[in-house]
Amino acid sequence: MDLTRRDQVRGLNVIVSAHVADVGVRATRAVLRERPRPESTPGLRYAQTTLTGVIASGPPVVRPGRAALLAAWEDDAALDRFLAADPLAGRLADGWHVRLRPLRLAGSWPGMPVEIEPGAARDEEDGPVVVLTLGQLRLRRALPFLRANSRAAGRAAADPAMVASVALARPPRFVGTFSVWESTSAMCHYAYGADRPAHREAVGEHQERPFHHEAAFLRCRPYGAQGLLDGREPVAAAARAS
């Protein structure tokens, strides 16, 4: 989806937030229903609430009772207002959330930045990095996607440089992943290293016959993390490891 030039310019300052919380099975349904809308949430550019799962080889594994929110905001102040007053933020308050400064975007996604601020990625080799993959699945390509994803996910799950990860889904079409890595160089070795072909093969299959109607790969610098995910704060753990 192409954005207008005005939106492209505004997109330079967009920040992204990711929220993950164990809310219980019944409350997960409420989280899915309560997806914020840009027209009624000041400063919100995009939002998606999802089920969550495990990034691993094999068939998808859903994590019952754990929900996630991905959102893009005009600035930190807009996110602060949401966290202070929105009922959905209250449902997710006991979980973990992190603010993300976009560094690179491949593909396109409504509401996400389609241009990256000049110089934003100059220091990306230093410190932790977060990767978001986003897709609107072509249902007829679901089985090939799951096979390719299983191989790539299995290799990622075995990589010691991936500190934390969450599979994301909102049936029937939205699929995504969220992962925290010790560094950009470690993440790139997983993605493009000659000795680790699973990810490159999955990308090649998608390029030949797309799995998705729309897809994006977003690399971000994490900051402002709060709370715990599986008993630890992943960005701090990644910083210590790097």
Number of C-alpha atoms within 10 A of each C-alpha: 9 11 16 9 9 8 16 18 16 14 22 18 18 26 23 27 21 21 22 25 23 22 21 12 13 10 16 23 16 15 24 18 12 13 17 22 13 16 9 8 16 15 19 23 23 20 21 20 25 26 24 28 19 17 26 21 20 13 12 16 13 15 16 15 16 21 29 26 24 19 22 26 26 20 14 16 12 16 22 10 14 20 15 11 10 12 13 18 18 12 17 22 19 15 19 21 24 19 22 22 20 25 22 19 20 12 14 19 21 15 22 25 27 22 18 19 16 9 8 15 16 9 11 17 14 14 20 30 28 27 23 21 19 22 21 20 21 16 13 10 14 13 11 16 19 17 15 20 23 21 18 24 22 16 19 23 18 11 15 12 22 22 21 22 22 20 24 28 24 15 11 10 14 18 20 20 20 18 21 25 28 27 22 23 17 19 23 11 14 22 19 14 14 10 8 15 16 23 22 16 17 20 18 13 15 17 10 9 11 17 25 21 11 17 20 19 17 20 22 24 25 21 16 10 18 17 17 15 17 11 7 12 18 26 25 16 16 20 16 11 15 14
